[in-house]
Amino acid sequence: MSNIISIPLNKLIRSARNVRKSGGESIDGLASSILVHGLIHNLTVVEQLADNGENSGKYEVVAGGRRFAALQRLAKQKKVPKTFAVPCHIVDPATATETSLAENIIRVAMHPADQFIAFHDLVVQSGLSIDDVAARFGVSPLFVRQRLKLANVAPRFIKAYRAEEIRLDQLEALAITDDQQAQEKVWDSLRHDWERSPHNLRSLLTKQHVSASDRRAGFIGVDAYVAAGGTLERDLFDEENEGYLADPALLDRLVTERSASLVADLEAQGWAWAEVHLENDYWEALEKYNTLRPVPVDLDQSLLAEADKLRAELDAIDQASEDDEPSEEAERRRDEIENRLDEIEAGKTEFTSEQKSQAGVIVTIGHNGKPAYHCGLVEREPKGPSTNGNESSSPEEENEDLSAALVQNLTTQRTAALRAALSVRSDIALIAITHNLAAQIFYDQTYLLPSSLTVRTDAHADGFDLRAATESEAAKAITEQTKDVRDLLPPGLDLLWDWALAQPQDVLLKVLAVAVAHTVNAVRSPHDDASTGRLAAADALARALTLDMADWWQPTAANYFARIKKDQILQAIQEATGAPAKERLRSLKKQDLATEAEKSVTGNRWLPELLRK
């Protein structure tokens, strides 16, 4: 015969007869519930006997081990007294194991759907807040909100879930909206189970909404959208999803307003015009313009000192993270430093008031919603009939007095210089390779690829010969950079992937820059049109690198002057010296004149027109 009595908590001990040995470790929620609701179910115990066979005064818990552990934790936290009166069902020691087994086997766990409804009733009917419910049951507020969302799914789906006719992940997908009619409409429009995947259900239920990760949402800011009265629906079951904006019309209005504000600000700064392009087609707009080059300015010494200090701090962060994974704080600080260094770098040049009055700005929006400003844009002169009735001159006609072989040789020198300059500019290299690959992968019209990089399986199959530049400073520089990278790489190609995975970003960027540099092709062959495609892109790359060919090449009698006409040599001398060529030079033989021209241009950084841009 058994009975129920109240036993002080400090008189209870766990029994070896308890059949549950695992699966009951989590007691936080249970402890919270006991503190609020009391011990709803009693423990099952047997008397503990001393060595002499008499009652020791303690009782062994054979069933209810989690409840006992929760009570012990509450006592340790001083939330209940050590002598807390625990209702216990005393059983015969002979049947203790059987009783413990019966309690664990016979009981039926609550169906999750019952939990959804119960949480819903607590909040709606009892008036408890989500935080109150979470505290009472030892769960997180998010857990409660998720259960409330599931309780709002159409009753037919909850019934189907009980009958195992619908999965929990499908139920969670339907809960993306509280509109039960919309849930049913989408579900019934799909005939097969594979069509009712969680991803597909979410997509169909939110197709009239705009993802919070959309570039337009980032452009105006989700907080601004909500402040303007917009509704944001969050997917509580997708931690990476920021939610959906349910009022696209409001979003469009806010985007239009901010775009107009940006245009007004730019025009107030003196720019002749400004436009905002939100979609990917902005490349077509940019191709209509040439870009003016901003003038260099001297930075304040305090800014230069700040930049040096920030670079030192960045080096310290990199060194600290060589062995250990960088902390979130370190990553945040790194981003701050890099953004500030970009700001300081941008301050090294500026557009003059005169340039602004003649040019405009196109503002494009990145995938993160941040505006990017393309400044100093001036329209390209259209091709067509000239004022004298003849067709406008093409790039080839502008250089018709240079032989095709010389043009090819000079642009070979420029290609070598571009490679050398690019090999030490990992930031531009990253942009160049990303642009090239994106153009090939995401756009259909790749028959005229707008890139000067020959990115393909064999990067050296360029169809041209760079031997003409092998003795140049540019070739020496790229050769040295290549040797440095080869020293970094593992000995076998089969080791390269794992090696790359283990490298910090700065090492990978160094390798990438040199590798990309080897793919540059700015050589103009006799039949190339310099105004489009590869050669136009080479001009854009040169502007991005602020390439000055005078840093890499200078004309001599052998490499240039002996290969042009006498009147061209005289014109070059006049340009280089700023005065008409002396009369005596006109009577010299071409080879002697070429030697005089070399002397005239030495040290003054004069370049042929073809290499100046």
C-alpha positions, 0 to 999 in steps of 0.5 A: 500500500502507498501514500502521499506525504510532504517531505522536506527537500533536504531529506530527498536523494536521487535513487539508483533505481530511477530508470531514466539515465539520460535525456533529462539534463535540461531543467531551466524551463522546468525550474522557472515553471515550478517557481511560478506554478508550483510542483504540479506533479509529485515525486515518487520515492522509497524509504532509504534504509540504514545498514541496520535495516531501520529507516534512515530518515531520507527518501530516494527519488525513483521517479521525477528526477528532473523535478527533483533536480529543478527543486535543488537548483532553486534551493541553491539559488535561494529561491525556495528553502532547503526544507521546501515541502515536496509532495511525494508518493511513497511506494514499496521498494520491491516495485520501485523500478517497475513504478519508475519504468511505468511513469516514463513509458506510459506517459504521452508527451504533449503534441507540439500543436497543443503547445502552440495553442496553449501559448496563444491562449496564455497571451490572448486570454490571460493577458500575459505579455510574451516576456512574462510567458517566456519567464514563467516557462524558462524559454526565450521570448523568440520561442514564444513568438514562434509558437504564437506565429504557428498558432495563427496558421489556418486551423486546417493546417494545424489539424493536418500537422496533428495527422502528420499530413504536413511537416513542421517546416512547411507549417513554419513557412506558411506562418510567414503571413497571418493571412489564413486565406492567403495560406490556403490559396497558395497551398491549394495552388500547388499539387505536389509535395515537392512544390510545397517546399518551405522555400517555395511556400515562402516565395509565393506568400511574399511575392508582393512584398520586398525583402529587407535585403533588397537594395532599395530597402538598404538605400532608404533604411528599414528604420526609415520605412517603418518610421514612415508607417510601413509594415515589416513582416519578419520570418521568425523561423529564418535567423538570416532573413531580415524580414519583408516590407509589406508596402512596396508603394511606400518604399518606392515613394521613399526611394524617389524622395531620397533620390531627389534629395541626393540629386539636389545635394550634388547640384548644390555642390556645383555639379552640372547635373546628377542622376540616380540609377537603382538597377543593374543597367547603370553600366549602359548609362556610364558607357556614354561618358568619359570621366574627367581626372580630379586634380591632386591636392595636398593633405593636411599633415594631421590627416597624414599622421592619422592615416599612419596611426590607423595603418599601424593599428591595422597591422597590430590587428592583423598580427593579433589574428594570425594565430587566433580567430579575430573577435567581432570587436576586432572585425568591427574596428578593422572595418572602421579603419579601412573606411576611414583610410578610404576617406582619407585617400579620397581626399588626395584629389578633388574636382575643381569648380570649373570641372563640376560646372562642365560635368555630372554625377551618376549615383548607383546603388550597390546590393547593400543599398549604399550609394556609389558616386561616379563623378566627373562625367562628360558626354563622349563626342558622338561619331558621325559626319564632321562639319566639312562633310567628312566622317569624324576621325577614328582613333586609327586616323588620329595616329595614321602617321604612325606605322601599325608596327609602331602602334603595336610596339607602343601599346605593348609597352603600355600593356607591360606597364599596366601589368606592372602597375596592377601587380601592386594594386590589389584593390584595383585588381580585385575590381578588375577581375570581379568585373570581368567574371561578372560580365561573362557570367551574368550578361548575355552579350559577351561577344564583345567583352568589356575587359582588357583582361584575358581571363581564360584557361591559358592566361598567356595565350594572348595572341601577341608577344611582349618580348619588346618590353622585356628590358623595360622597368615595367617588365622588371617590376612584374618579373620581381612581383611574380618571383615573390608570389612563386616563393609563397606558393606550395611546391605542388599544384595539388596542394594549392587549394588547401594552401589557399584556404589557410591564407589570410586575405592580404596574402590571397590578394597579393597572389590575385593582383599578380595573377590578374596583372598577367592577364592584361592585354592593352596591345592594339593590333592593326584592325582593333577599334580603340573606342570599344571593348578591350581597348576602351576598358584598358583606358578605364583601367589606366585611369583607375590605376592613375597610370603615368607611362612616364614612370615606366617608359621614355622615348629614345632614338631606338625605340621611337624617334627613328621609327617616325617621320622627320616632321613628327620628330620636329613636332615632338621636340617642339612639344617637349621643349616648348619652343620651335625646333632650331633651324639647324635640326631641320637639315640633319639626317633622320638618324641624327635628328632622332638622337637630338630628339632623345636628348631633348626629351630626356628628363622632362617626361614627354610622351607620344600622344598614344601613351598620354591617356 
